Amino acid sequence: MENVPVARLLLFGLFSVLMVERMMDWELSLVTGLSVKNLYIYSILGVLFLGTLLRGRILLSTAPHVVTTAFYLLLGYAALSWYFAPELNLWNLPYDRVEGFIALKRLMDQFMLFLLFLILVRGRDQAMSLSRKLLALIAISNVITLIDVYDIIDLGIIHEREDGRISGTMGESNQFGAFLVLFLPGIVAMPFLSRGLVRVLWFLGALASIAALLLTVSRGALSAVVVGALCAAVFLYRYIPHGQLTRGALVGAAASVIAVAAVMVQYGELLYSRLFEKTLNEGINTASSGRSDIWLDALSTMAEHPTSFLVGTGWNMYHNMQELGLYVYNTHNTYLGYFYDLGLIGLTLFLVLVASVLLAARRGIASMARQERTLLIMFVIGFISLLWAVFFVDLFKPWLLIWAYSGLMMRIAVGTAEAPEIETEAAAQRGPATSGALASQGR
């Protein structure tokens, strides 16, 4: 895996397989709990582990250490919660251990994807190059979405819900909206980083991506774009050139106006109905699409046994209770999902994890030259937007892609931090004699 182009090709292929799997709604399962995707991941991990043994290095302890440690702790607590689920299950309900383990394995897969994209790309420039390709892949998928939705060519890939909203590449409107807000800032920034015909193509991709987000009519995702931009501007105030920020805001606003105008031609009534009539003129339960009742019901159940607020009800217990017919809908809130299953301890570990990603990204931005910061700044905007969007959706389909991209961004963030380590290792390989010669030259 020292051959970086091969590693990047494998990672791009893996990301593409995951995108196509979700877009085409392919299961690609071999047996229960094992899919083509898992086999791909485990094969790459096996080669990586073999290379680690041969080099005598422990790459899994790679920087940023706070992020990887937070992931380990969350995984460990989830595993403990799964093991002790019968004891945490204070209602003495049947608990499906196999389904619980499969859910735990999904969380483990997310961590493995994060590690793969963090470890296999061995430099900042290579990480930036791969990130551009991944953003291009998502922009192209959004172009395909519009082609299918507007029946320019009837591909039969992207579907509309009964209420007229599009499902997008994730197969569900809210899932797709939350997924897209992470990548949208990076896609919108790419025309600024390109020239000539490539710039024009990126601008078209940005327009298609904005239009695709609008067609989800996901109020959580649309509000996340605004909240993410404002919060990131405060979080990164010292590191964003004000002139660049103003130009970016103006170009983003202009692109949004063009996209809105194009979408309103066919979907104007749907946008107005959901974004204005339903939000402003209905009660809180209708305005929240029933979420307030779902949240209150879950919290009321936990309140029957107050200890569950601290330690949770058991890993995957909410889904388990859904399967038993005790709940009709999922939590429609990622944070509530962690809180219900893992309690305040598990929710805190998840919050520490996402906070450590943002802090590592900011440290990386601070260490980079101004002209190199754009992609990482856009990632912070998108990641904060994502954290807002998942308050309104129980996210599950896009997590593998999200953590893969996050691992790549962490490679960009810690790129310069590894330079001294690499130099130290090189000096060690030169040996004492060489070091002594260098010392004598210095004298």
N, C-alpha and C positions, 0 to 999 in steps of 0.2 A: 504493500500500500504506500510505499515511499514514492511511487510513480504518481505524482499529483494529478496530471491530466486524467489518468485512469480512474483515480478516486473521485474526481469531480464528475466524470462521465457516469460513474455508478450512482452517485448521489442525485444527479439530474434525472437519471433514469428512474430511480426510486420515487422521487417527487412526482414525476410524470405519471408513473403507474398509479400512485395514490390519487392524483387528480382525475385520471381517466376512470378509475374504479368508482369514484363518487359521481362523476358526471354521467356515466353510463349505467349507474346503479348495479354494478357487477359485484357479486359476493366474493368470487374467486377463492372459495373455501375448498380446502383439501379434505380436512376432517374437522370435527368440532373443536374450535379454539385455535386452528391452524389454517392460515390462508397463504396464498401466493405471496402476499405482502409480507407476512411474518417470516416465511421461508427466505425471502430476499433479505430482510433485516438480519435474521439470525446467521445467514451465510456470510454477510459482510462483517458482522460482529465476530464470527469465528475466525475469519482471516485476520481481522484486526487484533484479536486476542493472541493468535499465533505469532504475529509480528511483534507484539508486545513482549512475549516470552523470549523470542529470538534476540531482541534488542536489550532485554533485561531492564526495561523501564515500565513504570506503572502510569500509563497514559490516562487512566480513569480519574486520576487525581488532578487533572489539568485545570488551569484557571478558566473561568472565575470560580474559585473555591467556594465562595458563599452560595452561589447558585447551585452548584452540584451538591453541596452539603444539604441545602434546603430540600432538594429533590429527594435525596436519600432519606431524610427524616420523614417527609411526607409519605414516601413509599413504605418505610418501616412501620409508621403508625397505622397506615391503611392495612398492612399485612397483619398486624396485631389485632386490629379491629375485626378483620375477617376471621381470624382464628378464634377469637373470643365472642363472635357474634351471638351464639346461643345464650351466653351469660348476659350480654348487653341487651338482648331482646327481652325486654321486661313484659311483653304481652304474650310470651310463650307461643309465638306463631311459628309455623314451619319455615325453615330457612334453607334455601337452595344453595348449598355450598359450591356446587359446580358453577352456577351462574355467578356467584360471588367471586370465585377464583378467576373466571373469564374477565369480569369487570376489573379485577386487580391486575390481570395481565395487560389489559388495555392501558392502564396507567403506567405500567412498566414499559410497554412499547413506546409510549410518549417519551419517557426518559431515554430510552435507547436511541430514538430518532434524534433527540437533542444532542446526545453524545456523538452520534455518527457525524452530524453536520458540524459539530464543534471540533472534533478530533481529526477527521480525515482531510479537511482543508487546512493546509499547513502554512498559510500566510494571509495577510490582510488583502493584498492585491488579488489573490486567487479567490478569496471569499467575496470580494466586491464583484468580481467577474461572474461568479456563479449566482450571486444574488440578482444581478441584472437579468440573467437568463431565466431565473425563476419568476421574476416580475413580468418578463415578456410572456412566459407561458400562461400566467394568470390573465394578463391583458388579452391574449389571443383567445382564451376560453371565454372571456366576456364578449369579445366580438362574435364568437360562435353563438353565444347566448342570444345576442340581439338578432343575428341572422335567423335563428330558429324562431324566436318570439314574434318577429315581424313577418314571418313566412316569406322572407326573401328566398330562402331555400328551406323547405320543410324537412328538417333533419330528424324530427321526432325524438330529440334528446332532452330539451328543456320543456317543462310542463307548467301550465298555469293551475293555480288552486281554484277552488270553486268561487272564491271571492275575487278572482282576476289577478292575484299577485303571482309573480313568477317564482318558481322553485330554485332556479339558478343551478350552479354546478354542484352544490351540496345536497340537492334534492329536497330542500325545505327552505322557505323564504327567510325565516329568522336565523336559521343556521348559516345560510349563505350571506345574509347581511352582516352578521357578526364576523364571519370569516373575511369578508371583503374589506371591512374598515381597517384591518391590520395592514393590508397590502396597498390600499388606495393611495396613501400619501407618497409611498415610494414610486408608484406608477405615475402619479401626477408630477413628481419631481424629475422624472427621466428626460422629458424634453429639454430641461435646463442643462442636462449633462450630455446632450447629444448635439450633432450638427447635421446639416443637409437633409437628405431624404429620411435618414433614420429619425431625426427630430420630428418630422411630419408624421411618421408612422407611430412614434410614441405618443404624439398629441392625439391621434385618432384612437389609440389604445386607451388613453386617459379619458377621452369623451365616452367611449364605450363602457368603461368601468364605472364612471359616474352614473351613466344612464342605467346600467344593470343594478346598481345600488338603489336608485330611485324606484325601479320596477319591483323591488322586493316590498316596497311601501312598509318597511320595518321601522316603526317609530323609534325603537331602541337603537337601531343601527344608525339611522339618520341623525338622531340627536347626539350619538356618540362621536360623529365626525366633528361637530361643533365643540363639544365638551373636551374631546381629545386635543384639538388644536389649541384651545384656550389654556388648558392645564399644562400642556407641553410648553407653551410659550412662557409660562411662569416657571416651570421646572427647569427649563434650559435657557432662561433669560440671558445669562452671561455668555452663552456660547452661540447664539443665533445672531448673525449680522442683521441689524434692523432694516437696512436697505433691501437685503435679500428676502427678509420676512415680508416686507411690504409688497415687493414684486411678486413673490409667490402667492400671497393672499389675493392680489389683483388678478393674476392669471388663473388661479383656482376659481375665483368668483366668476370670471368670464366664461371659463369652461363649464362651470355648473349652470350658468344661465343658458348656454347653448344646449346642454344636455336636458335641462328641464323643459325648454321649449320643444325639443324633439319628442320627449316622452309625453308631454301634455296633449299632443295631437291625437293620440289614440287612447291614452290612459289618464286624461285630465280629470274625469269624474271620479275615478278610483282614488287618485292622489288627494283630491279635495275632500272626499268623503272620509278617508281615514285620518288624514293629517289635521283636518280642521273640524268638520262636523262631529266626528266620533270623539275626538279629544276634548273639544271645548263644550259641547252641548249635552253630554251624557253624564251619568253618575260615574263614580270612581271605578266601580266594578266593570261597567261596560267600557269605559275609557281605557282600562288596563286589560281589556279582552279577557276578563275573568281571573286575572292573575291575583288580584287582592284576595279573593276567596280561597284560591289554591294555597297561597302563602299562609293565610290565617288558619286554614284547616291543618296544615302541617305543623305549625307552631303550637296549635291547641293540643294536638296529639302528643307532642313532646312535653308539654306542660303537665300532662298526667303523671310523668315521672321526671321531676326536675333535674335529676342527675344526668339525664340525656343531654341537657344543654351543655354540660361540660365534656362528657366523653362520647356522646353520640349514641345512636341506637344500634350500631353495627354496620360494617361496610356493606354497601349496596342494599341496605334495608329498605329504603324508600321504593326502589325498583322491585324488590321482593314483595312488598306490600301491594304494589300495583298489580303484580302477577296474581296475587291472591284476591284481587278485586276490591281491596280496601281503598284504593285511590284510582281515580279515572284518568287523571292527567299527570304528566311529569311536573317537576317543581317549577318549571319556567323561570328558574333563577339558579345559576351555577353556584353561587355562594350559599344559597339555602340548601342545595344538594349536598355540599360538603358539611354544612352545619348539621343537617339532619342525620347523616350517616356517621360523621366523625366528631361532632360536637365542636365546642369552642377551640379545643386543642387542634383538631384537624383543620378547621377554618383558618386559625392563626398560622399554621404551617403553610397553607396554600398562599395566604397573603404575604408571608415572609418570602416565599418563593418568587412571586411576581414582583414584589418590591425590590428584591435583590437583582432581578433582571434589569429593572429600570435604573437602579443605582450603578450597576456595572456598565450599562450603556452610557450613562452620564460621565463616568470616570473615563471611559474610552473616548468620548467626544472631547473631553478636556485635554487629552493627551495627543489629539490629532491636529494636523494642520487644517486651516480653515477650508481649503479647497477639497479636503477629503471627508468632511463631516456630514455631507448632505444625506447619504443613505442611512446613516445611524440616527441622525436627527429625525428623519421620516419614520424610522422604525419606532422611536420613542412616541411620536405622535400617534402612530397606528396602534401601538401596544396599549397606551392609555385609553384610546378609543375602544379597543377590544374589552378592556376591563370595565368600562361603562356599559357596553352592549350586553355583556354576559349577565348583567343584573336582571335582564329581561328575557333570558333564554337559558335553558339547561343545555349547554353546548356539549356535543359529543362527537359528531362527524368530523369537524375540521381540526381537532386537537393535534393529530399526528402531523399535519401540514404546518400548523402554527408553531409547534415546538421544534420541528425541523428548521424552519426559517429563523426561529429565535436562537437556535444553536449556531447557525451561520452568522447571525448578527453579533453573538457573543465572541465568535472568532475574530470578527472585525474589531470589537471593543478591546480585546486583550492582545491584539496583534503586536503592538509595540512592547507590551509588558514581557513578551517572551524573548525579545531580542537579547537582553543580558543573559538570560538562562541559556540560550543557544550558544552565545559567545563563551560562556563559562564552560559549557560542555566541550566546545571545540578546543579551548585552552587545556582542558584536562586530557583530551586525546593527544595533544601535542607532546605531553609528558614533561617531567621535571627538567630534562636536559634543555629542551626548547625554551622552557620558562626561564631557566637560568641564563641562557644566551640572551634572551630578550632583556633580562634584568641588567646584564653586563653592558648591553648596548645603551640602556638608559643611563647608566653611570658614565 
